[in-house]
Amino acid sequence: MTYFKVKIRRECNTTRTFNVTASKSQEALLAAALQLRDEGVADAKGIEVLGQINSLRD
């Protein structure tokens, strides 16, 4: 598994970043979207993978 940093843009012009574990970048996008859904966030307008990181703390 690899660690990825994912950035979420919301309609209220705020951003949020997540550190997620996945085997490829597409799975990182899915993991971030599922985490947003679990938190009840419904106004996301963009999700992008910023890059691969060394650990979840980066």
PDB file with SEQRES, HELIX, SHEET and CRYST1 records, atoms N, CA, C and O in Angstrom:
SEQRES   1 A   58  MET THR TYR PHE LYS VAL LYS ILE ARG ARG GLU CYS ASN          
SEQRES   2 A   58  THR THR ARG THR PHE ASN VAL THR ALA SER LYS SER GLN          
SEQRES   3 A   58  GLU ALA LEU LEU ALA ALA ALA LEU GLN LEU ARG ASP GLU          
SEQRES   4 A   58  GLY VAL ALA ASP ALA LYS GLY ILE GLU VAL LEU GLY GLN          
SEQRES   5 A   58  ILE ASN SER LEU ARG ASP                                      
HELIX    1 AA1 SER A   25  GLU A   39  1                                  15    
SHEET    1 AA1 3 THR A  15  ALA A  22  0                                        
SHEET    2 AA1 3 THR A   2  ARG A  10 -1                                        
SHEET    3 AA1 3 ALA A  44  ILE A  53 -1                                        
CRYST1    1.000    1.000    1.000  90.00  90.00  90.00 P 1           1          
ATOM      1  N   MET A   1       0.833  -1.177   0.000  1.00  0.00           N  
ATOM      2  CA  MET A   1       0.000   0.000   0.000  1.00  0.00           C  
ATOM      3  C   MET A   1       0.885   1.251   0.000  1.00  0.00           C  
ATOM      4  O   MET A   1       2.001   1.257   0.520  1.00  0.00           O  
ATOM      5  N   THR A   2       0.344   2.292  -0.597  1.00  0.00           N  
ATOM      6  CA  THR A   2       1.056   3.559  -0.733  1.00  0.00           C  
ATOM      7  C   THR A   2       0.222   4.656  -0.082  1.00  0.00           C  
ATOM      8  O   THR A   2      -1.001   4.545   0.010  1.00  0.00           O  
ATOM      9  N   TYR A   3       0.881   5.698   0.363  1.00  0.00           N  
ATOM     10  CA  TYR A   3       0.190   6.830   0.978  1.00  0.00           C  
ATOM     11  C   TYR A   3       0.069   7.959  -0.035  1.00  0.00           C  
ATOM     12  O   TYR A   3       1.014   8.255  -0.766  1.00  0.00           O  
ATOM     13  N   PHE A   4      -1.103   8.587  -0.073  1.00  0.00           N  
ATOM     14  CA  PHE A   4      -1.359   9.692  -0.982  1.00  0.00           C  
ATOM     15  C   PHE A   4      -1.950  10.868  -0.226  1.00  0.00           C  
ATOM     16  O   PHE A   4      -2.669  10.689   0.758  1.00  0.00           O  
ATOM     17  N   LYS A   5      -1.645  12.065  -0.689  1.00  0.00           N  
ATOM     18  CA  LYS A   5      -2.269  13.277  -0.172  1.00  0.00           C  
ATOM     19  C   LYS A   5      -3.322  13.700  -1.201  1.00  0.00           C  
ATOM     20  O   LYS A   5      -3.010  13.870  -2.380  1.00  0.00           O  
ATOM     21  N   VAL A   6      -4.573  13.870  -0.748  1.00  0.00           N  
ATOM     22  CA  VAL A   6      -5.694  14.182  -1.617  1.00  0.00           C  
ATOM     23  C   VAL A   6      -6.303  15.508  -1.183  1.00  0.00           C  
ATOM     24  O   VAL A   6      -6.522  15.731   0.007  1.00  0.00           O  
ATOM     25  N   LYS A   7      -6.578  16.391  -2.143  1.00  0.00           N  
ATOM     26  CA  LYS A   7      -7.151  17.702  -1.862  1.00  0.00           C  
ATOM     27  C   LYS A   7      -8.605  17.738  -2.341  1.00  0.00           C  
ATOM     28  O   LYS A   7      -8.916  17.326  -3.458  1.00  0.00           O  
ATOM     29  N   ILE A   8      -9.485  18.239  -1.473  1.00  0.00           N  
ATOM     30  CA  ILE A   8     -10.911  18.362  -1.777  1.00  0.00           C  
ATOM     31  C   ILE A   8     -11.253  19.846  -1.857  1.00  0.00           C  
ATOM     32  O   ILE A   8     -10.941  20.604  -0.938  1.00  0.00           O  
ATOM     33  N   ARG A   9     -11.888  20.262  -2.940  1.00  0.00           N  
ATOM     34  CA  ARG A   9     -12.401  21.628  -3.055  1.00  0.00           C  
ATOM     35  C   ARG A   9     -13.911  21.587  -2.842  1.00  0.00           C  
ATOM     36  O   ARG A   9     -14.605  20.731  -3.391  1.00  0.00           O  
ATOM     37  N   ARG A  10     -14.408  22.525  -2.038  1.00  0.00           N  
ATOM     38  CA  ARG A  10     -15.836  22.555  -1.741  1.00  0.00           C  
ATOM     39  C   ARG A  10     -16.480  23.784  -2.358  1.00  0.00           C  
ATOM     40  O   ARG A  10     -15.797  24.753  -2.689  1.00  0.00           O  
ATOM     41  N   GLU A  11     -17.808  23.738  -2.512  1.00  0.00           N  
ATOM     42  CA  GLU A  11     -18.531  24.853  -3.119  1.00  0.00           C  
ATOM     43  C   GLU A  11     -18.438  26.131  -2.297  1.00  0.00           C  
ATOM     44  O   GLU A  11     -18.590  27.221  -2.847  1.00  0.00           O  
ATOM     45  N   CYS A  12     -18.196  26.026  -1.017  1.00  0.00           N  
ATOM     46  CA  CYS A  12     -18.068  27.206  -0.166  1.00  0.00           C  
ATOM     47  C   CYS A  12     -16.650  27.778  -0.215  1.00  0.00           C  
ATOM     48  O   CYS A  12     -16.259  28.555   0.656  1.00  0.00           O  
ATOM     49  N   ASN A  13     -15.877  27.386  -1.244  1.00  0.00           N  
ATOM     50  CA  ASN A  13     -14.516  27.882  -1.502  1.00  0.00           C  
ATOM     51  C   ASN A  13     -13.518  27.553  -0.401  1.00  0.00           C  
ATOM     52  O   ASN A  13     -12.536  28.274  -0.218  1.00  0.00           O  
ATOM     53  N   THR A  14     -13.757  26.487   0.322  1.00  0.00           N  
ATOM     54  CA  THR A  14     -12.771  26.004   1.288  1.00  0.00           C  
ATOM     55  C   THR A  14     -12.151  24.731   0.726  1.00  0.00           C  
ATOM     56  O   THR A  14     -12.739  24.055  -0.118  1.00  0.00           O  
ATOM     57  N   THR A  15     -10.981  24.424   1.198  1.00  0.00           N  
ATOM     58  CA  THR A  15     -10.315  23.195   0.774  1.00  0.00           C  
ATOM     59  C   THR A  15     -10.009  22.343   1.992  1.00  0.00           C  
ATOM     60  O   THR A  15      -9.941  22.830   3.120  1.00  0.00           O  
ATOM     61  N   ARG A  16      -9.830  21.090   1.737  1.00  0.00           N  
ATOM     62  CA  ARG A  16      -9.494  20.152   2.782  1.00  0.00           C  
ATOM     63  C   ARG A  16      -8.527  19.132   2.207  1.00  0.00           C  
ATOM     64  O   ARG A  16      -8.662  18.750   1.045  1.00  0.00           O  
ATOM     65  N   THR A  17      -7.573  18.689   2.977  1.00  0.00           N  
ATOM     66  CA  THR A  17      -6.659  17.665   2.491  1.00  0.00           C  
ATOM     67  C   THR A  17      -6.759  16.431   3.383  1.00  0.00           C  
ATOM     68  O   THR A  17      -6.940  16.527   4.597  1.00  0.00           O  
ATOM     69  N   PHE A  18      -6.638  15.289   2.753  1.00  0.00           N  
ATOM     70  CA  PHE A  18      -6.660  14.007   3.442  1.00  0.00           C  
ATOM     71  C   PHE A  18      -5.396  13.258   3.092  1.00  0.00           C  
ATOM     72  O   PHE A  18      -4.894  13.360   1.972  1.00  0.00           O  
ATOM     73  N   ASN A  19      -4.881  12.505   4.045  1.00  0.00           N  
ATOM     74  CA  ASN A  19      -3.829  11.540   3.775  1.00  0.00           C  
ATOM     75  C   ASN A  19      -4.506  10.184   3.789  1.00  0.00           C  
ATOM     76  O   ASN A  19      -5.097   9.795   4.796  1.00  0.00           O  
ATOM     77  N   VAL A  20      -4.428   9.464   2.686  1.00  0.00           N  
ATOM     78  CA  VAL A  20      -5.112   8.182   2.576  1.00  0.00           C  
ATOM     79  C   VAL A  20      -4.130   7.095   2.147  1.00  0.00           C  
ATOM     80  O   VAL A  20      -3.071   7.376   1.586  1.00  0.00           O  
ATOM     81  N   THR A  21      -4.506   5.858   2.424  1.00  0.00           N  
ATOM     82  CA  THR A  21      -3.726   4.696   2.034  1.00  0.00           C  
ATOM     83  C   THR A  21      -4.450   4.002   0.898  1.00  0.00           C  
ATOM     84  O   THR A  21      -5.644   3.719   0.998  1.00  0.00           O  
ATOM     85  N   ALA A  22      -3.738   3.730  -0.174  1.00  0.00           N  
ATOM     86  CA  ALA A  22      -4.322   3.048  -1.326  1.00  0.00           C  
ATOM     87  C   ALA A  22      -3.194   2.421  -2.138  1.00  0.00           C  
ATOM     88  O   ALA A  22      -2.020   2.726  -1.932  1.00  0.00           O  
ATOM     89  N   SER A  23      -3.567   1.541  -3.060  1.00  0.00           N  
ATOM     90  CA  SER A  23      -2.531   0.931  -3.883  1.00  0.00           C  
ATOM     91  C   SER A  23      -2.275   1.718  -5.165  1.00  0.00           C  
ATOM     92  O   SER A  23      -1.220   1.564  -5.780  1.00  0.00           O  
ATOM     93  N   LYS A  24      -3.226   2.561  -5.576  1.00  0.00           N  
ATOM     94  CA  LYS A  24      -3.007   3.448  -6.727  1.00  0.00           C  
ATOM     95  C   LYS A  24      -3.827   4.721  -6.544  1.00  0.00           C  
ATOM     96  O   LYS A  24      -4.700   4.780  -5.678  1.00  0.00           O  
ATOM     97  N   SER A  25      -3.551   5.728  -7.349  1.00  0.00           N  
ATOM     98  CA  SER A  25      -4.157   7.049  -7.138  1.00  0.00           C  
ATOM     99  C   SER A  25      -5.672   7.033  -7.313  1.00  0.00           C  
ATOM    100  O   SER A  25      -6.366   7.789  -6.632  1.00  0.00           O  
ATOM    101  N   GLN A  26      -6.205   6.207  -8.194  1.00  0.00           N  
ATOM    102  CA  GLN A  26      -7.656   6.141  -8.364  1.00  0.00           C  
ATOM    103  C   GLN A  26      -8.338   5.643  -7.101  1.00  0.00           C  
ATOM    104  O   GLN A  26      -9.416   6.120  -6.749  1.00  0.00           O  
ATOM    105  N   GLU A  27      -7.727   4.698  -6.424  1.00  0.00           N  
ATOM    106  CA  GLU A  27      -8.282   4.211  -5.166  1.00  0.00           C  
ATOM    107  C   GLU A  27      -8.190   5.277  -4.079  1.00  0.00           C  
ATOM    108  O   GLU A  27      -9.037   5.325  -3.186  1.00  0.00           O  
ATOM    109  N   ALA A  28      -7.169   6.134  -4.145  1.00  0.00           N  
ATOM    110  CA  ALA A  28      -7.039   7.234  -3.185  1.00  0.00           C  
ATOM    111  C   ALA A  28      -8.192   8.214  -3.352  1.00  0.00           C  
ATOM    112  O   ALA A  28      -8.725   8.717  -2.363  1.00  0.00           O  
ATOM    113  N   LEU A  29      -8.583   8.490  -4.598  1.00  0.00           N  
ATOM    114  CA  LEU A  29      -9.732   9.365  -4.842  1.00  0.00           C  
ATOM    115  C   LEU A  29     -11.002   8.767  -4.249  1.00  0.00           C  
ATOM    116  O   LEU A  29     -11.789   9.470  -3.615  1.00  0.00           O  
ATOM    117  N   LEU A  30     -11.195   7.490  -4.454  1.00  0.00           N  
ATOM    118  CA  LEU A  30     -12.371   6.804  -3.927  1.00  0.00           C  
ATOM    119  C   LEU A  30     -12.375   6.825  -2.403  1.00  0.00           C  
ATOM    120  O   LEU A  30     -13.417   7.058  -1.791  1.00  0.00           O  
ATOM    121  N   ALA A  31     -11.231   6.584  -1.790  1.00  0.00           N  
ATOM    122  CA  ALA A  31     -11.142   6.593  -0.328  1.00  0.00           C  
ATOM    123  C   ALA A  31     -11.488   7.968   0.231  1.00  0.00           C  
ATOM    124  O   ALA A  31     -12.183   8.064   1.243  1.00  0.00           O  
ATOM    125  N   ALA A  32     -11.016   9.032  -0.412  1.00  0.00           N  
ATOM    126  CA  ALA A  32     -11.328  10.387   0.045  1.00  0.00           C  
ATOM    127  C   ALA A  32     -12.814  10.682  -0.129  1.00  0.00           C  
ATOM    128  O   ALA A  32     -13.424  11.291   0.750  1.00  0.00           O  
ATOM    129  N   ALA A  33     -13.409  10.264  -1.245  1.00  0.00           N  
ATOM    130  CA  ALA A  33     -14.831  10.492  -1.477  1.00  0.00           C  
ATOM    131  C   ALA A  33     -15.679   9.746  -0.453  1.00  0.00           C  
ATOM    132  O   ALA A  33     -16.676  10.279   0.034  1.00  0.00           O  
ATOM    133  N   LEU A  34     -15.293   8.532  -0.128  1.00  0.00           N  
ATOM    134  CA  LEU A  34     -16.034   7.775   0.879  1.00  0.00           C  
ATOM    135  C   LEU A  34     -15.914   8.405   2.260  1.00  0.00           C  
ATOM    136  O   LEU A  34     -16.869   8.395   3.036  1.00  0.00           O  
ATOM    137  N   GLN A  35     -14.751   8.949   2.565  1.00  0.00           N  
ATOM    138  CA  GLN A  35     -14.570   9.614   3.853  1.00  0.00           C  
ATOM    139  C   GLN A  35     -15.435  10.866   3.931  1.00  0.00           C  
ATOM    140  O   GLN A  35     -16.011  11.157   4.979  1.00  0.00           O  
ATOM    141  N   LEU A  36     -15.530  11.609   2.830  1.00  0.00           N  
ATOM    142  CA  LEU A  36     -16.417  12.779   2.805  1.00  0.00           C  
ATOM    143  C   LEU A  36     -17.865  12.368   3.025  1.00  0.00           C  
ATOM    144  O   LEU A  36     -18.591  12.999   3.794  1.00  0.00           O  
ATOM    145  N   ARG A  37     -18.277  11.305   2.344  1.00  0.00           N  
ATOM    146  CA  ARG A  37     -19.652  10.836   2.486  1.00  0.00           C  
ATOM    147  C   ARG A  37     -19.941  10.432   3.923  1.00  0.00           C  
ATOM    148  O   ARG A  37     -21.011  10.738   4.449  1.00  0.00           O  
ATOM    149  N   ASP A  38     -18.996   9.745   4.565  1.00  0.00           N  
ATOM    150  CA  ASP A  38     -19.179   9.328   5.952  1.00  0.00           C  
ATOM    151  C   ASP A  38     -19.310  10.519   6.893  1.00  0.00           C  
ATOM    152  O   ASP A  38     -19.996  10.439   7.912  1.00  0.00           O  
ATOM    153  N   GLU A  39     -18.646  11.631   6.547  1.00  0.00           N  
ATOM    154  CA  GLU A  39     -18.715  12.833   7.377  1.00  0.00           C  
ATOM    155  C   GLU A  39     -19.913  13.715   7.027  1.00  0.00           C  
ATOM    156  O   GLU A  39     -20.151  14.724   7.690  1.00  0.00           O  
ATOM    157  N   GLY A  40     -20.669  13.345   5.993  1.00  0.00           N  
ATOM    158  CA  GLY A  40     -21.859  14.105   5.626  1.00  0.00           C  
ATOM    159  C   GLY A  40     -21.586  15.305   4.747  1.00  0.00           C  
ATOM    160  O   GLY A  40     -22.454  16.167   4.612  1.00  0.00           O  
ATOM    161  N   VAL A  41     -20.419  15.394   4.147  1.00  0.00           N  
ATOM    162  CA  VAL A  41     -20.076  16.511   3.267  1.00  0.00           C  
ATOM    163  C   VAL A  41     -20.661  16.225   1.886  1.00  0.00           C  
ATOM    164  O   VAL A  41     -20.316  15.226   1.256  1.00  0.00           O  
ATOM    165  N   ALA A  42     -21.554  17.112   1.416  1.00  0.00           N  
ATOM    166  CA  ALA A  42     -22.222  16.869   0.133  1.00  0.00           C  
ATOM    167  C   ALA A  42     -21.943  17.966  -0.888  1.00  0.00           C  
ATOM    168  O   ALA A  42     -22.518  17.944  -1.976  1.00  0.00           O  
ATOM    169  N   ASP A  43     -21.074  18.929  -0.565  1.00  0.00           N  
ATOM    170  CA  ASP A  43     -20.852  20.047  -1.484  1.00  0.00           C  
ATOM    171  C   ASP A  43     -19.455  20.051  -2.102  1.00  0.00           C  
ATOM    172  O   ASP A  43     -18.946  21.109  -2.469  1.00  0.00           O  
ATOM    173  N   ALA A  44     -18.838  18.887  -2.219  1.00  0.00           N  
ATOM    174  CA  ALA A  44     -17.513  18.815  -2.847  1.00  0.00           C  
ATOM    175  C   ALA A  44     -17.651  19.048  -4.341  1.00  0.00           C  
ATOM    176  O   ALA A  44     -18.533  18.484  -4.989  1.00  0.00           O  
ATOM    177  N   LYS A  45     -16.767  19.889  -4.886  1.00  0.00           N  
ATOM    178  CA  LYS A  45     -16.831  20.145  -6.328  1.00  0.00           C  
ATOM    179  C   LYS A  45     -15.574  19.697  -7.055  1.00  0.00           C  
ATOM    180  O   LYS A  45     -15.503  19.793  -8.281  1.00  0.00           O  
ATOM    181  N   GLY A  46     -14.592  19.214  -6.327  1.00  0.00           N  
ATOM    182  CA  GLY A  46     -13.379  18.724  -6.968  1.00  0.00           C  
ATOM    183  C   GLY A  46     -12.530  17.925  -6.012  1.00  0.00           C  
ATOM    184  O   GLY A  46     -12.372  18.285  -4.846  1.00  0.00           O  
ATOM    185  N   ILE A  47     -11.981  16.831  -6.520  1.00  0.00           N  
ATOM    186  CA  ILE A  47     -11.068  15.989  -5.743  1.00  0.00           C  
ATOM    187  C   ILE A  47      -9.852  15.734  -6.616  1.00  0.00           C  
ATOM    188  O   ILE A  47      -9.984  15.330  -7.771  1.00  0.00           O  
ATOM    189  N   GLU A  48      -8.664  15.970  -6.064  1.00  0.00           N  
ATOM    190  CA  GLU A  48      -7.450  15.697  -6.832  1.00  0.00           C  
ATOM    191  C   GLU A  48      -6.387  15.089  -5.934  1.00  0.00           C  
ATOM    192  O   GLU A  48      -6.294  15.407  -4.749  1.00  0.00           O  
ATOM    193  N   VAL A  49      -5.601  14.223  -6.510  1.00  0.00           N  
ATOM    194  CA  VAL A  49      -4.470  13.636  -5.799  1.00  0.00           C  
ATOM    195  C   VAL A  49      -3.297  14.592  -5.954  1.00  0.00           C  
ATOM    196  O   VAL A  49      -2.869  14.881  -7.072  1.00  0.00           O  
ATOM    197  N   LEU A  50      -2.774  15.085  -4.828  1.00  0.00           N  
ATOM    198  CA  LEU A  50      -1.643  16.004  -4.867  1.00  0.00           C  
ATOM    199  C   LEU A  50      -0.337  15.268  -5.077  1.00  0.00           C  
ATOM    200  O   LEU A  50       0.601  15.812  -5.661  1.00  0.00           O  
ATOM    201  N   GLY A  51      -0.269  14.035  -4.606  1.00  0.00           N  
ATOM    202  CA  GLY A  51       0.941  13.262  -4.816  1.00  0.00           C  
ATOM    203  C   GLY A  51       1.109  12.171  -3.795  1.00  0.00           C  
ATOM    204  O   GLY A  51       0.317  12.029  -2.863  1.00  0.00           O  
ATOM    205  N   GLN A  52       2.144  11.414  -3.986  1.00  0.00           N  
ATOM    206  CA  GLN A  52       2.469  10.322  -3.092  1.00  0.00           C  
ATOM    207  C   GLN A  52       3.307  10.869  -1.943  1.00  0.00           C  
ATOM    208  O   GLN A  52       4.173  11.718  -2.151  1.00  0.00           O  
ATOM    209  N   ILE A  53       3.048  10.382  -0.729  1.00  0.00           N  
ATOM    210  CA  ILE A  53       3.789  10.837   0.448  1.00  0.00           C  
ATOM    211  C   ILE A  53       4.432   9.632   1.123  1.00  0.00           C  
ATOM    212  O   ILE A  53       4.102   8.488   0.810  1.00  0.00           O  
ATOM    213  N   ASN A  54       5.352   9.893   2.050  1.00  0.00           N  
ATOM    214  CA  ASN A  54       6.103   8.818   2.695  1.00  0.00           C  
ATOM    215  C   ASN A  54       5.354   8.154   3.851  1.00  0.00           C  
ATOM    216  O   ASN A  54       5.540   6.967   4.119  1.00  0.00           O  
ATOM    217  N   SER A  55       4.499   8.935   4.537  1.00  0.00           N  
ATOM    218  CA  SER A  55       3.743   8.379   5.659  1.00  0.00           C  
ATOM    219  C   SER A  55       2.440   9.164   5.812  1.00  0.00           C  
ATOM    220  O   SER A  55       2.271  10.221   5.205  1.00  0.00           O  
ATOM    221  N   LEU A  56       1.540   8.653   6.609  1.00  0.00           N  
ATOM    222  CA  LEU A  56       0.269   9.337   6.808  1.00  0.00           C  
ATOM    223  C   LEU A  56       0.440  10.643   7.587  1.00  0.00           C  
ATOM    224  O   LEU A  56      -0.471  11.470   7.604  1.00  0.00           O  
ATOM    225  N   ARG A  57       1.569  10.835   8.217  1.00  0.00           N  
ATOM    226  CA  ARG A  57       1.814  12.066   8.983  1.00  0.00           C  
ATOM    227  C   ARG A  57       2.360  13.204   8.123  1.00  0.00           C  
ATOM    228  O   ARG A  57       2.383  14.343   8.590  1.00  0.00           O  
ATOM    229  N   ASP A  58       2.794  12.952   6.907  1.00  0.00           N  
ATOM    230  CA  ASP A  58       3.375  13.998   6.041  1.00  0.00           C  
ATOM    231  C   ASP A  58       2.324  14.994   5.605  1.00  0.00           C  
ATOM    232  O   ASP A  58       2.631  15.937   4.876  1.00  0.00           O  
TER     233      ASP A  58                                                      
END                                                                             
